Amino acid sequence: MVVCVAEKPSVGQYIAKVLGANTRHDGYFEGNGYQVTWTFGHLCALLDPNEYNDAWKAWNLSSLPMIPDRFGIKVTEDKGVQKQFGIIRNLIQQADEVINCGDAGQEGELIQRWVYQKAGCKCPVKRLWVSSLTEEAIAEGFRLLKDQSEYQRLYEAGLMRAIGDWLLGMNATRAYTLRYAQGYGKDRQVLSIGRVQTPTLALVVKRQAEIEHFVPKTYWELKTKYRDTLFSAQLPAEEDEYAITSAEYGQQLVDAIKDLPLTITSVSKKKGTEYAPRLFDLTSLQVECNKKFSFSADQTLKLIQSLYEKRITTYPRVDTTFLSEDIYPKVPATLNGIKDYFPQIAPLIGAKLPKSKKVFDNKKVTDHHAIIPTGQRPDNLTADERKVFDLVALRFIAAFYPDCEISTTTVLAKAGDIDFKVTGKEILKPGWREVFGKQQEESEDTEQKTLPTFTEGESGPHTPELQEKTTQPPKYYTEATLLRAMETAGKTVDNDELRDALKENGIGRPSTRAAIIEKLYQRKYIVLKGKSIHATEIGIDLIHKIISPLLKSAELTGLWEKKLREIERGEYTAQQFLAELKTMTTEVVREVKSNKAGMLCPVCRKGTIIRGNTRYGCSRWREGCTYAEPF
């Protein structure tokens, strides 16, 4: 008997239908030589500290760091989970072969492998790897099954991620809570610290501090209006980057040119091309949904996961915006399947579709391709699911429209000794813009303006004006901009190619970032005000207490993520990574143990320890606290 283990009941039902396993039993389907069962969520987890060592049950600084000689796993203590695991174990122990039909990613691989280990699996294991849940995709996946050993590095990367989260999370949370948390015993506030969660919080706290300490500066810009067109003065900037830093100087410039004609010195036109927006990966979809619909990252993930499980879109937890070349022959059928819902598809039916490297590139695709429609009819969707599907579908349709052709006009002028400039853009052929219509124009930040026809050498009267401006602080993170910051380890990058290069060092993975942000909300480290994310006093206090740069640096955490990806590719070993993890954990604990400043006073239990020239003391020494200790 061949036992198939799916990621959840609904997926198991699809697989059973394709395989002809139509007889329903408690916890599995059977038929045609197959038994199809399923997990749901994390059936297994790493052991708790006290399950390795009785001494680790109590929270005590002297017992840190907690580094097990060998990590173990257990079945989650939940009646439903225990029952389903028992069913899976019984099926696997009698199986001739097991097929891993879990979620086709790092986390899904880890979940399945742990279940097989605890179930005592001894038979051969094959891997099903699909990017959509349509019957065609599942059937093709079963024709192309691979041996589980080909995904060993994926499992090792997932295992190291889980162990890393355990080591740093358990040890750092205990160390900082014991040293710095308010309260005592059961009333002590737990300072939750995580490998990805804490540097993400640090990004928010840092941005908030920049805003709160921002000192605005006033500057002026010189403009002049000629033939109903506003030209900008091209003046050399001073050291502080602003050309006009006083109203008096600005007025002198206005007075110097107001009675002189403005002369057009150059008119240049340059034709160019604008390419269609890239297809969606998970992060870019979450960003777009937050901008357009104010959906949270978690809400978008749930919606696109639902569309995947309804077989309407492909696998969502991806970090590429490209398609593999083997998808190209399937595009006409995909478009044909949804043509009744999108009139924009009509011009593409029967036409030769372009195969652009900006869409199809095998080198940019690893395990999965970008999120696209499957070609199944998008019936019975909720209103929010339809919004997300429309975004995905329109991006896909636009990829096969012609490029947008534009003309950029640059006009240079002169009044007295001052140079002026204006630039305008004209859309010559809208191309892919027709797919989005007004929606695309409304989403763009830059104003589209077509200039009147200017002739080199013409001149005439103009109206100069001085516009007072004030420098603006950085903006609070929204979920969209925080996701981008996580993707690029805190760097602000608008260019798609540069962002691709930084993804390797991003913090977290596309599939986990939404959960990290949700966890920060749940722990009351951040709150949402409108669309802006604000750090709470608890969150700010936590970041200020953390002395280890490793725990709050987005760049350091990003380098760690890079090594996990290198494990997947076989460029780095799990053994090397584990050795580094243990060293990092030991160093984090050592730093906390050796620094008493900031911890609760052991004498009065009200003040905090402060550092003097030769000894520690209590912040309440003026109130009579006698604590003192040399260092």
C-alpha positions in Angstrom: 0.0 0.0 0.0 1.2 3.5 -0.8 0.5 6.1 1.9 0.2 9.8 0.8 0.5 12.4 3.6 -1.0 15.8 2.6 -0.6 19.1 4.4 -4.3 19.4 5.4 -7.6 17.7 4.9 -8.8 19.7 1.9 -5.6 19.0 0.0 -5.8 15.4 0.9 -9.3 15.3 -0.6 -8.0 16.7 -3.9 -5.2 14.2 -4.0 -7.5 11.3 -3.2 -9.8 12.2 -6.0 -7.0 12.3 -8.6 -5.7 9.0 -7.3 -9.1 7.3 -7.2 -8.9 6.7 -3.4 -12.6 7.3 -2.9 -13.4 5.3 0.2 -13.6 7.6 3.3 -12.3 6.3 6.6 -11.7 8.2 9.9 -8.7 10.4 9.1 -7.9 9.1 5.6 -9.1 8.0 2.2 -8.4 4.6 0.6 -8.6 3.1 -2.9 -6.7 2.1 -6.0 -3.7 1.0 -3.9 -3.4 4.3 -2.1 -4.2 5.6 1.4 -4.4 9.4 1.6 -4.1 11.0 5.0 -3.1 14.5 6.2 -1.5 16.6 8.9 -2.9 19.9 10.0 -0.5 22.6 11.3 2.5 21.6 13.3 1.9 18.0 14.5 5.4 17.9 16.0 7.7 20.4 17.7 11.1 20.6 19.4 11.1 19.4 23.0 10.7 22.0 25.8 13.8 22.8 27.9 12.7 20.7 30.9 12.2 17.7 28.6 16.0 17.7 28.1 17.1 18.6 31.6 15.0 18.8 34.8 17.2 21.7 35.9 16.0 23.7 33.0 12.4 23.8 34.2 13.0 26.7 36.6 14.0 30.0 35.1 17.5 30.7 36.5 20.4 32.7 35.1 22.9 30.1 36.4 21.4 27.4 34.1 21.9 29.4 30.9 22.8 28.9 28.2 20.5 25.9 27.6 22.1 24.0 24.7 21.0 20.3 24.3 23.6 17.8 23.2 21.0 16.5 20.7 17.7 18.1 19.8 14.5 16.0 20.1 10.9 16.3 18.9 7.5 15.4 20.3 3.9 15.2 19.1 2.0 18.4 20.1 -0.1 18.0 23.2 -3.5 18.4 21.6 -6.2 15.6 21.5 -7.1 16.2 17.9 -3.4 16.3 16.9 -2.6 13.1 18.9 -5.5 11.3 17.3 -4.6 12.2 13.7 -0.9 11.4 14.4 -2.0 8.0 15.6 -3.8 7.4 12.4 -0.8 8.5 10.3 1.6 6.4 12.4 -0.5 3.2 11.9 -0.8 3.8 8.2 3.0 4.5 7.8 4.1 1.5 9.8 2.2 -0.8 7.4 3.1 1.1 4.2 5.2 -0.2 1.3 6.0 3.4 0.3 5.2 6.9 1.6 4.7 9.9 -0.6 5.3 13.3 1.1 2.5 15.5 -0.3 3.2 18.3 2.2 3.4 22.0 1.5 6.1 22.5 -1.1 8.5 24.6 0.9 11.0 24.6 3.7 8.5 24.7 6.5 6.3 22.1 4.9 9.3 19.7 4.4 10.2 20.0 8.1 6.7 19.4 9.3 6.4 16.2 7.2 9.9 14.9 8.1 9.3 15.2 11.8 6.0 13.3 11.5 7.7 10.4 9.7 10.5 10.3 12.3 8.1 10.1 15.2 5.9 7.6 13.3 9.0 5.3 12.9 8.9 5.3 9.1 11.1 2.6 7.7 9.9 2.3 4.0 11.0 4.4 1.0 9.7 8.0 0.8 9.0 9.9 -2.4 8.3 13.6 -2.7 5.3 15.2 -4.6 6.2 18.8 -5.6 3.4 20.9 -7.2 2.8 24.6 -7.7 -1.0 24.4 -8.0 -3.7 22.0 -6.8 -5.5 21.5 -10.1 -6.2 17.9 -11.1 -3.8 18.4 -14.0 -1.0 19.7 -11.8 -1.4 16.9 -9.2 -1.5 14.2 -11.8 1.6 15.6 -13.4 3.3 15.8 -10.0 2.6 12.1 -9.4 4.2 11.3 -12.8 7.3 13.2 -11.7 7.8 12.0 -8.1 11.3 12.3 -6.8 13.2 10.5 -4.0 13.0 12.3 -0.6 16.8 12.5 -0.5 16.7 15.1 -3.2 15.1 17.5 -0.7 17.5 16.7 2.2 19.1 20.1 2.1 15.7 21.8 2.2 14.9 19.8 5.3 18.3 20.7 6.9 17.7 24.4 6.3 14.3 24.1 7.9 15.7 22.2 10.9 18.4 24.7 11.4 15.8 27.5 11.3 13.8 25.8 14.0 16.8 25.0 16.2 18.0 28.6 15.8 14.7 30.0 16.8 14.7 27.6 19.8 18.2 28.4 21.0 18.1 32.1 20.7 14.5 32.5 21.6 14.5 30.3 24.7 17.9 31.6 26.0 17.6 35.2 25.2 14.0 35.5 26.5 14.9 33.9 29.8 18.2 35.9 30.2 16.6 39.3 29.5 13.4 38.5 31.5 15.4 37.3 34.6 17.8 40.3 34.3 15.6 43.2 33.3 11.9 42.5 33.6 9.7 44.3 36.0 7.8 42.3 38.7 8.9 39.2 40.6 8.0 35.5 40.4 4.7 34.8 38.7 4.1 38.5 38.3 7.3 39.1 36.3 6.7 40.5 32.8 8.2 38.2 30.2 10.5 39.9 27.7 9.8 37.9 24.6 12.8 37.9 22.2 12.9 36.2 18.8 15.5 35.8 16.1 13.4 37.6 13.5 10.8 39.3 15.7 13.3 41.4 17.6 15.2 43.0 14.7 11.8 43.7 13.0 10.7 45.5 16.2 14.0 47.3 16.2 13.3 48.7 12.7 10.0 50.2 14.0 11.6 51.6 17.1 14.5 53.2 15.2 12.2 54.8 12.6 9.9 56.1 15.4 12.9 57.7 17.2 14.0 59.3 13.9 10.6 60.9 13.6 10.3 62.0 17.2 13.8 63.6 17.2 13.5 65.1 13.7 14.3 68.8 13.6 12.6 70.4 10.5 14.5 72.9 8.4 13.0 75.6 6.3 14.2 76.2 2.7 12.9 77.8 -0.4 12.6 76.8 -4.1 12.6 79.2 -7.0 10.0 78.5 -9.7 8.8 80.5 -12.6 5.6 80.2 -14.7 5.9 80.6 -18.5 3.1 79.8 -20.9 1.1 78.1 -18.0 4.1 75.8 -17.4 6.0 75.8 -14.1 9.8 75.7 -14.5 12.2 74.9 -11.6 15.4 76.8 -11.0 18.6 74.7 -11.3 20.7 76.2 -8.5 23.8 74.6 -7.0 23.0 73.2 -3.5 24.9 74.2 -0.4 26.4 71.7 2.1 23.0 71.1 3.6 21.6 70.1 0.2 19.3 73.1 -0.2 20.2 75.9 -2.6 18.1 78.7 -1.0 18.2 78.7 2.8 17.0 82.2 3.5 14.0 84.2 2.2 16.2 87.2 1.7 18.5 85.4 -0.7 15.5 83.9 -2.5 13.9 87.3 -2.9 17.2 88.7 -4.4 17.0 86.0 -7.0 13.4 86.8 -7.8 14.2 90.6 -8.1 17.1 89.9 -10.3 15.1 88.1 -13.0 11.5 89.3 -12.7 11.9 92.0 -15.4 14.1 89.8 -17.7 12.6 87.5 -20.3 12.8 83.8 -20.0 14.5 82.2 -23.0 14.1 78.6 -24.1 17.6 77.3 -24.6 17.0 73.6 -25.4 14.1 71.3 -26.2 14.8 67.5 -26.3 12.6 64.6 -26.8 13.5 61.0 -26.0 11.4 58.0 -26.7 11.3 55.2 -24.2 9.7 52.1 -23.1 7.9 51.2 -19.9 7.5 47.5 -19.1 4.5 45.9 -17.5 4.7 45.5 -13.7 6.3 42.3 -12.5 4.2 39.4 -11.6 3.6 38.9 -7.9 5.6 37.2 -5.3 4.1 36.9 -1.8 5.7 40.1 -0.4 4.8 42.3 -3.4 1.2 41.0 -3.2 1.0 41.8 0.5 2.5 45.3 -0.2 0.0 46.0 -3.0 -3.0 44.7 -1.0 -2.0 46.9 2.0 -1.7 50.0 -0.3 -4.9 49.4 -2.2 -7.2 47.8 0.3 -5.5 48.3 3.7 -5.3 44.5 4.1 -2.8 43.4 6.7 0.0 41.1 5.6 -1.6 38.2 7.5 -5.0 38.9 5.9 -3.5 38.9 2.4 -1.7 35.6 3.1 -4.9 34.0 4.3 -6.8 35.2 1.2 -4.1 34.0 -1.3 -3.8 30.7 0.6 -7.5 30.3 0.3 -7.4 31.0 -3.5 -4.6 28.4 -3.7 -6.6 25.8 -1.8 -9.6 26.6 -4.1 -7.3 25.9 -7.0 -7.8 29.4 -8.5 -4.1 30.5 -8.1 -0.8 28.8 -7.8 1.4 28.3 -4.7 1.6 31.6 -2.8 4.6 31.4 -0.4 7.1 32.4 -3.1 9.9 34.9 -3.3 10.3 35.2 -7.1 8.4 37.3 -9.6 9.4 35.1 -12.6 8.0 32.1 -14.4 9.9 29.1 -15.6 10.0 28.6 -19.3 7.9 25.4 -19.2 4.9 27.6 -18.2 4.9 29.4 -21.5 3.0 26.7 -23.6 0.3 26.6 -20.9 -0.4 30.3 -20.9 -3.1 30.3 -23.7 -5.1 27.7 -21.8 -4.8 29.6 -18.6 -6.0 32.8 -20.2 -8.8 31.0 -22.0 -10.0 29.6 -18.7 -10.7 33.1 -17.2 -11.5 35.1 -20.4 -15.2 35.4 -19.4 -14.2 37.5 -16.4 -11.7 39.8 -18.0 -12.5 41.5 -21.3 -8.8 42.6 -21.5 -8.0 39.0 -22.5 -9.9 39.1 -25.8 -7.1 40.7 -27.9 -4.7 37.9 -26.6 -6.9 34.9 -27.7 -5.4 33.3 -30.8 -2.5 35.8 -30.9 1.2 34.9 -30.6 2.1 35.8 -27.1 5.4 37.4 -26.3 8.0 35.4 -24.3 9.9 38.1 -22.4 12.9 37.5 -20.2 11.3 39.9 -17.8 8.6 37.2 -17.3 10.2 33.9 -18.2 13.6 33.2 -16.8 14.6 29.7 -15.4 17.6 31.2 -13.6 15.3 33.3 -11.5 13.1 30.4 -10.5 14.0 27.7 -8.0 11.4 25.7 -6.2 8.3 27.7 -7.3 7.4 30.4 -9.8 5.5 33.7 -9.4 1.9 33.7 -8.3 -0.5 33.4 -11.3 -4.0 32.2 -12.1 -4.4 28.5 -12.7 -7.0 29.0 -15.4 -9.8 27.6 -13.2 -13.0 29.7 -13.2 -12.9 32.1 -10.2 -16.5 31.2 -9.0 -17.8 31.4 -5.5 -15.2 33.8 -4.2 -15.7 36.2 -1.3 -15.5 39.9 -2.1 -12.0 40.1 -0.6 -10.8 37.0 -2.4 -12.0 38.5 -5.6 -10.0 41.7 -5.0 -6.8 39.7 -4.5 -7.5 37.4 -7.5 -8.1 40.4 -9.7 -4.7 41.9 -8.8 -3.0 38.6 -9.6 -5.0 38.0 -12.8 -4.5 41.6 -14.2 -0.7 41.4 -13.6 -0.6 38.1 -15.5 -2.7 39.5 -18.4 -0.6 42.7 -18.6 2.6 40.6 -19.0 1.4 39.6 -22.5 0.4 43.0 -23.7 2.8 45.2 -25.7 5.2 47.5 -23.8 4.0 51.0 -23.1 5.7 53.6 -25.4 6.4 57.0 -24.0 8.1 60.2 -25.0 9.9 62.3 -22.4 10.4 65.9 -23.1 13.0 68.0 -21.3 12.9 71.8 -21.8 15.8 74.0 -20.5 15.4 77.8 -20.2 17.3 80.8 -18.9 16.4 84.1 -17.2 19.4 86.2 -16.5 22.1 84.0 -15.0 19.6 81.4 -13.6 18.9 78.2 -15.4 15.4 76.6 -15.4 14.1 73.2 -16.3 10.8 71.3 -16.8 10.2 67.7 -17.8 7.0 66.1 -19.1 6.0 62.7 -20.2 3.6 61.7 -22.9 2.2 58.2 -23.5 2.4 57.5 -27.2 1.1 53.9 -27.1 -0.5 52.7 -23.8 0.3 49.0 -24.4 -0.1 47.1 -21.0 -1.6 50.2 -19.4 -4.9 49.4 -21.2 -5.2 46.4 -18.9 -5.4 48.6 -15.8 -7.0 51.8 -17.2 -7.4 54.6 -14.7 -6.5 52.3 -11.9 -2.8 52.3 -12.9 -2.7 56.1 -13.2 -4.2 56.6 -9.8 -1.6 54.3 -8.2 1.4 56.2 -9.6 3.0 58.8 -7.4 4.4 60.9 -10.3 2.1 63.3 -12.0 1.7 62.6 -15.7 1.9 66.0 -17.6 2.1 66.7 -21.3 4.0 70.0 -22.1 3.0 72.6 -24.7 5.1 72.8 -27.7 8.2 74.9 -27.0 10.7 76.2 -29.7 14.4 76.7 -29.0 15.2 80.4 -28.9 11.7 81.7 -28.1 11.4 84.0 -25.1 8.9 86.0 -23.3 7.7 87.4 -19.9 7.4 85.0 -17.0 6.3 85.1 -13.4 8.9 84.0 -10.8 7.8 82.9 -7.4 9.5 81.8 -4.2 8.0 78.7 -2.6 8.7 78.1 1.1 9.2 74.4 2.0 9.9 72.5 5.2 11.9 69.3 5.4 9.8 66.3 6.4 10.6 63.6 8.8 10.7 60.0 7.7 7.2 58.3 7.5 6.0 55.8 10.0 6.2 52.3 8.7 3.0 50.8 7.3 2.7 47.1 6.9 3.6 47.5 3.2 6.8 49.5 3.9 7.7 47.2 6.9 7.4 44.1 4.7 9.7 45.8 2.2 12.1 46.7 5.0 12.1 43.1 6.2 12.7 41.9 2.6 15.8 44.1 2.2 17.2 44.0 5.8 16.1 47.6 6.5 17.4 49.2 3.4 15.1 51.5 1.4 15.1 50.3 -2.2 12.7 51.1 -4.9 14.5 49.5 -7.8 13.3 45.9 -8.6 16.7 44.6 -9.6 18.4 46.0 -6.5 15.7 44.6 -4.3 16.2 41.2 -5.9 19.8 41.3 -5.0 19.0 42.1 -1.3 16.3 39.5 -0.9 19.0 36.9 -0.2 19.8 38.9 3.0 16.2 39.7 4.0 15.0 38.9 7.5 12.4 36.1 7.7 10.9 34.4 4.7 7.9 35.5 2.6 5.8 32.8 4.3 6.7 33.9 7.9 6.8 37.7 7.8 3.1 38.2 8.2 3.2 36.0 11.3 6.1 37.9 12.8 4.2 41.2 12.4 1.1 39.6 13.9 3.2 38.3 16.9 4.5 41.9 17.6 0.8 43.1 17.7 -0.2 40.3 20.0 2.6 40.9 22.4 1.7 44.6 22.4 5.1 45.7 21.2 3.5 47.6 18.3 0.1 49.1 17.5 -1.6 50.2 14.4 -2.8 53.9 14.3 -4.6 54.3 11.0 -2.2 52.6 8.5 0.9 53.6 10.5 2.7 51.2 12.8 3.8 52.7 16.1 6.1 51.0 18.7 4.5 50.9 22.2 6.4 51.9 25.4 6.8 48.1 26.1 8.4 47.6 22.7 10.6 50.6 22.9 11.8 49.6 26.4 12.6 46.1 25.2 14.8 47.3 22.4 16.6 49.7 24.7 17.3 46.9 27.2 18.8 44.6 24.6 22.6 45.0 24.6 23.4 42.4 22.0 23.6 43.8 18.4 22.9 40.3 17.1 19.4 40.3 18.5 18.3 43.6 17.1 20.3 44.1 13.9 18.4 43.5 10.7 21.6 43.2 8.7 23.1 40.5 11.0 19.8 38.6 11.0 19.7 39.0 7.2 23.2 37.4 7.0 21.9 34.5 9.0 19.0 34.1 6.6 21.5 34.1 3.7 23.3 31.1 5.3 20.1 29.2 5.6 19.5 29.7 1.9 23.1 28.6 1.3 22.3 25.4 3.2 19.4 24.8 0.8 21.8 25.1 -2.2 24.5 23.0 -0.6 26.9 25.9 -0.3 27.0 25.8 3.5 26.6 22.9 5.9 24.1 22.5 8.7 26.9 21.4 11.0 28.7 24.8 10.4 25.6 26.7 11.0 24.7 24.8 14.2 28.2 25.5 15.6 27.7 29.2 14.9 24.3 29.1 16.6 25.8 27.6 19.8 28.5 30.3 19.8 26.0 33.1 19.2 23.7 31.8 22.0 26.6 31.5 24.5 27.7 35.1 23.7 24.3 36.5 24.1 23.9 35.0 27.5 27.4 36.0 28.5 26.7 39.6 27.6 23.6 39.7 29.7 25.2 38.0 32.7 28.2 40.4 32.7 26.1 43.5 32.5 24.0 44.3 35.6 23.1 47.9 34.6 19.3 48.2 34.1 18.3 45.1 36.1 15.9 45.3 39.1 17.7 46.2 42.4 17.9 43.1 44.5 17.7 45.1 47.8 14.7 47.5 47.4 13.0 45.7 44.4 11.9 49.1 43.2 14.9 50.8 41.7 17.2 49.7 38.9 20.9 49.1 39.0 23.1 51.9 37.7 26.8 51.9 36.9 29.2 54.2 38.6 33.0 54.7 38.2 34.0 51.6 40.3 30.8 49.9 41.4 27.1 49.4 40.8 24.5 51.1 42.8 20.7 51.6 42.9 18.9 54.4 41.2 17.0 55.0 44.4 20.1 55.6 46.5 18.8 59.1 47.4 15.7 57.4 48.9 18.0 55.4 51.1 18.6 52.1 49.2 21.9 50.6 50.4 22.7 48.3 47.4 26.3 48.6 46.2 28.5 46.1 44.5 32.0 46.6 42.9 32.8 45.4 39.4 
